[in-house]
Amino acid sequence: MGTQIKLSSDHHRGKKVVLLQFEYNSQIVNLLKQHFPVRWSQTKKCWWIARREFDFKMFKQVFAEYDIIAIAHEPLRIQKQNKKLNKQISLPKGYLEKLERLRYSESTIRTYSKYMRDFCTVFKDANLSEIGIDEINEYLHHQVQNDIISISQQNQLINAIKFYYEKVLGKSKEYYNLERPRTQKQLPKVLSKKEVISIIKQCRNIKHRCILSLIYSAGLRRKELINLEITDIISERNQIRIYQAKGNKDRYSILSPHLLIELREYYKKYKPEKWLFEGREPASQYSATSIRNILNYASQKANIKRRITPHMLRHSFATHLLEQGVDLRYIQVLLGHSSSKTTEIYTHVSNQEIRKIVNPLDELWNTT
């Protein structure tokens, strides 16, 4: 058995956290500092990560060679879900068929199916069509109170349950009126233009440089970059076609003429067959983990201490366009946002107008 890393949920400094306990190991500590926003607690004598910043899937990948033990809270009234039983539970009749008939994306179908199976596992001995609002809300309350799901996951869980009662069973919305959690209003984290160019310059490998440059310069999500095909680069119009992105929507984004030159050089060297960026195997898609690793390495080489994620490049693209004076409506189109309210969040992080404000302290000195 390898070195054990024990994970447990707790409250620390007024927030929900994940505690990390293990016998001191310099390699584990270095990996933690390299990949996660980890902090040391002198009172608890262990490392911790804020619950909303903890990526368990990534944690398992980074510490694949170690024995990870996750300690979950025992539920108050609802029995702990049995993973083995969960795999045996079938989705309610017509649930999957309805999702497919309404052309929901593969990602949404996977998410809804997962949460609906969890729900069915807990209520395996009940008639789902007769379960009341109070019982469902108690189930949701338990999931949140015991740190099983985040706020965004709770909304997905609610949607998965609503889909069953409203779309499959045909019940009215008045019948199913769950309280949704208040969304945490967090501003997107962005990089300065100087930081972006510094990160890109650290990539000596032209493939890696093109990947990070394209995510930033076109405002792409990581999955959108992975799904790009060679034919999606429309060089004569300096455009990139993003096919069937989030919400099954197609859109176009801008292509940097400078990057187009590098993409041509990259193409001659690597000769991809189908996907613009391919993995080690011919015609295989590039992996999301590899993109994150490229960015982590380049950020460290650029001497940037904070944790940088691929999505921050997309946020930075939108913010920098806004600071350059680009109309918010055009930015909305380039990002593929359905609502302008989603794009408006970048007005809160742009310092275009804030820089024009004279600090009152300077004003005082100027009048004396």
N, C-alpha and C positions, 0 to 999 in steps of 0.2 A: 504494500500500500504506500502511495506517495505522500508527500506532505499535505496535510489537511488545511483547507481554508474554510472557516465556519462563517456563514452569512446569517444575520438575524436582523429583524426590524426593531426599531426603537425610536424614541424621541430624544433629541439633543439640540440645545440652543434654540428651542422653540420651533423646531421643524422635524418632519418625519425623515429618518435616516436609515441607512443600511450599515450595520456594524460589521467589520472585517476582522476576524480573530484568527491568529496563526502563530506558531512558534517562529521567532525572528528568523527571517531569511532575506538576505540582501537582494537576491534575484526577484523575489516577490515584490519587495518594496520598490525596486527600480521599475518593474513592469507597471505597478500601480500608478506611480508618479508619471510614467510615460503616457499611459492611455486613459487615465481617469482623473477627475477633479477631486482627488482624495485629500483628506485632512486628518491630522493626528489629534486625538482627544486625551488630554493629560488626566482627566477625571476618570474616564472609562478605560484608559490604558489600552487603546486599540485605534485602528484607523477607521474612518467612516466616510460615507458618500451620501449626499442629499438624495432622498428617495426619487425625486423627480429627475435627477441627473444620472440615475443608475441604469445602465444598459446591460441587463442580465445576459442577453444573447452574446453581446460582445465580450462580456466577462468570461463566459464559458469558452470562447474561442481563444482569448489571450492566455487563459490558465487551463488549457486543455490537458496538460500533463499532470495537473494537480487534482487532488481529491476534494471536490467542492461539496460542502454540506450546507444545505439551506434549511434553516429552522423556521417553520411557519407558525403563526398563532393558531391555537385551537379555536374554532368557531364557537360562538355563544349558544346559538340555537340551531343553526344549520349544520348538518354533518359535514365533516371534511370531505372534499371531493376525492374520489378514488380514481387515479389516473388510468389504472387498468380497466376499471369499469367504464370510464368515459369512452375508451376506444371501442367498447362493445355497444354503446348506446347509439341507436340510429336516429337520424334527424326525423322530425315529424313528417308525416305523409304530405307530399306536395311542396315541402319547404324548398328543397334544392331545385326542383323543377320550376317553381315560380321565379326564383332568382335568375335562373338561366333564361327563362322565357322573357323576362323583363330586361335582359341583356346587361345585367350587373357585371362589373369587371371581375376578373379572376381573383384579384386581391380582395375585393369586397366579399365575394362568395366565400373565400377561405376564412376571412375574419368573422363573418356572420355565422358560418357553419360551426366554427370553433366555439363561439360564445353560446350558440344555441345548444350545442352538445353539453357544455358545462351546465347550462340551465336545466336541460333534460335529465342530467345525471343527478342533480340535487332533488328534482321532483319526479324521480323515476317511478314512484309508487302512486303518483297522483294522476288524475285526468287533466291534462294541460289546459283544455278548453274551459275547465271549471275553476282554475286557480284565480284567486282574487287579487285586487290591486295591493292590498295590505301585505299579502304574502310575497308578492313580487318586490315590493319596496323594501321589505325586510331582507330579502335576498341581496338586493343591490346595496343596502346599508351595510350588510355584513362584508361584502366584497371590498367596499371602500374602507371601512373601519379597520380591517385586518390587512390593509396594504396589498391586497391581491391584485387590484387594478388601479390605474391612475385615473385622473379626471377625463382625459381624452378617451381612455379605454372604456370608462363608464358610459360615455355617450355612445360609443360603438355597441356596447352591450345593450343599452336601451333600444337603439335602432334595430338590432337583431331581434329583440323580443317584440318590438312594435311591428316589425315586418311580418312575423308569424300571426299575430292577432288581427292585424288590419288587412294585410295583403292575402294571406293564406286562408284564414278563417273568415275574412270579410266583416269583422266586427267594426263598429264605428269608432272614430277617434275619441269621442266622448267617453267611451267605455275604458279607454286606455290612456290615462292622463298622468303620466309619471312626472315627478319633479326632477328637473335636470340640475346638475351641479353648476354653481357659478364658475364660469371659466376664469382661470388665472390669466390676468392681462400682463403678459411678459413681452417686452420689446425685443425684436430680433437682434442678435449679436452680429455686429459687422466689423469688417477689417478696413483699415485706411488704405488708400491707393498705394501708398508706400509699402505697406505690409504685403499687399497682394503681389506687387511686382517683385518684391524680395523673395517671396515663397516660390513664385514661378521660376525665378532665376536660379534657384537651388537645384532644379531638375536638370541634370546633365543628360539624362536619357530623353530623347526627343519625343518618344511616345508618352512618357509621363508628363512632360511639359505641355504637350498638346491636350492631354486629358484635363489637367487643371485649368489651362487657359480657356478651354471650351466651356467648362462648367461655369466659370466666372463670366466670360465675355458674351454668353448667350443666356445666362440666368437659368441654367438647367438643373433639374433635380438629378440625383445620382442615377436613378433607374432610367431616366430619359436619356442620359448619356450612354448607358449600357445598351439601350435598345436602338441606338442610331445605326442605320445602315449606310453603306458607302453612297448610295443614291440619294440620301437625305441631305447631302451637301450640295446646295445649288450655287455653284461658284459664280455663274454669270450674273446672278442677282444679289450676290453677297447675302444669302439667306440659308437658314437651316430649317428643315421641316421636322417637326416633332410629331410623330404619328401615334395616335391613341394614347395620349398621356393621361394624367389623372382625370377621372371622370369620363374616360373614353372620348376625349376631345383632341382634335388635331389643331396645331397652330404653327406659325412660323416665328422664328427669332432671327436676330441679326448675326451676321458672320463678319468677323474682323478681317479686313484685307491682309493685315500683318499675319494673322493666324492662318489664313488660307495658304500663304507661302510655306509656312511650317508644315501644314497638313499635307501639302504636295510632296514635301521632302520626306515626311514620315511615311507616306504611301509608297514611295519608291523603295524605301528601306525595308518595310515590314510586309508589304503586299497583302493586305487583308483580303479575304475571299468574299465575305458577306457583311459582317458587322464592321463598323468603322474601327472599333477597338476590339480585338479578339484576345482570348486567353492563350494558354500554351498550346492547346490542341487546335488544329486548323478548323476554322468556321465555328469555334465555340465563343460564347459571350464572355466579356471581361467580367471579373467579379467585383461586387460592391466592397468587399473586404480589402481588396488590392488598392482600390481608389483611396480608401481611408488610410491605408498604410503609406501610400505615396505622400499624401498630404501631411500625415504625422511626421514623417521623416523630413520633408521639405521645411515644415514649420520649425522643427528643432534646429535644422541647419541655419535657418534665418534668425535664430535666437529669439523666437517668440515664445514666451513662457506660458501663456494661457492656452487652454485646450481649443483647438481649431477643428471644425467639422466641415465636410463638403457642402452642407446646406448654408453655411456662413458665406461661402463664395456667391451663392445665389442671392442671399440677402444683401451682400455688398454690391453686387451688380445693380440691383434695384435702387439702393440708396445713392450710389454714385451717379446713376442716370438722373435721379431727382435733383441732386446737387448741381448737375450740369444744366438744369433748366428744362429737362424733358417733361412734357405734359404727363400727368399721372395716368390719364386714360391710355396713352401709348404703352406705358410701363405695365399696366394691367393686362393688355393684350399680349405683350412679350412674355409675361410670366404665366399666362394662362389662367388668371383668376376669374372666376365667374362673377364675383361681386367686387365693386370698387372699394367696399369697406375693408376687404382683406388687404388691398394694396395701400390703403391710406395709412396703415401702421408705419410705413416708411417715412411719413412726414414727421413722426415723433423722434426718429433717430438721425434725420438729416440735419446737419448744422449749417445749411445754406443761409437761412434767415437768422439763426441764433447768433452767428458770427457778427451780424450787423448791430446787435444789441450792445450798447455801451454799459459796462459794469458800473453800478452806482458808486463804488469806491473810487473808480477813475474819474467819474463826474465830480465827486467831491474835491479831489485833488486839483482838477482843472479850474474850479471856481475859487480856489484860495490863492 
